[in-house]
């Protein structure tokens, strides 16, 4: 029977999982939110598309704020998966062993995806790069239409009725911050 996370799992070292998670996130952020948007920005300059660029000091501040918000959500979700699910958010070989319904997962089913799209869009706004902004939006669409269905199918196969109840209770992409109905973990008999 699938398990919901209620305690720290002993099967994998939380410290090792968090160390791998931090390295994984730094690599992912460096590639997808710095190097790739920077390359697209340079391509715009090389193609003499500066007229299409919309960079400004205000745009940099807005981009930075959105990136920090997305980063905070990504870190919150990653730590919840590492601590409660005994797994990593990106590497399939380290998939969580437990269905995590706490932390940001109590409010939204796909906080990591929302964070990634927000950070991708933020990178484009920060640089004032239409290509980088478009890339963030396209990345979100690709995740939504290609990756999400497979991820949800895998979660349903792995966690069965527990995941179906969670999916039917918690919204996928727009957080529900009000208290009220939530999925109870195996030993959570309160509320």
VENNORWO-V734193 format. One record per run of one state. SS is the DSSP state (A for helix, B for strand, O for the rest). FROM is the first residue (numbers start at 1). LEN is the number of residues. Records with the same first field share a line. If there is no record, write none. Layout:
BEGIN
SS->FROM-LEN ; FROM-LEN
END
This chain:
BEGIN
O->1-3 ; 5-9 ; 47-3 ; 53-4 ; 85-7 ; 95-4 ; 100-3 ; 107-4 ; 128-2 ; 160-1 ; 170-22
B->4-1 ; 99-1
A->14-33 ; 50-3 ; 57-28 ; 92-3 ; 103-4 ; 111-17 ; 130-30 ; 161-9
END
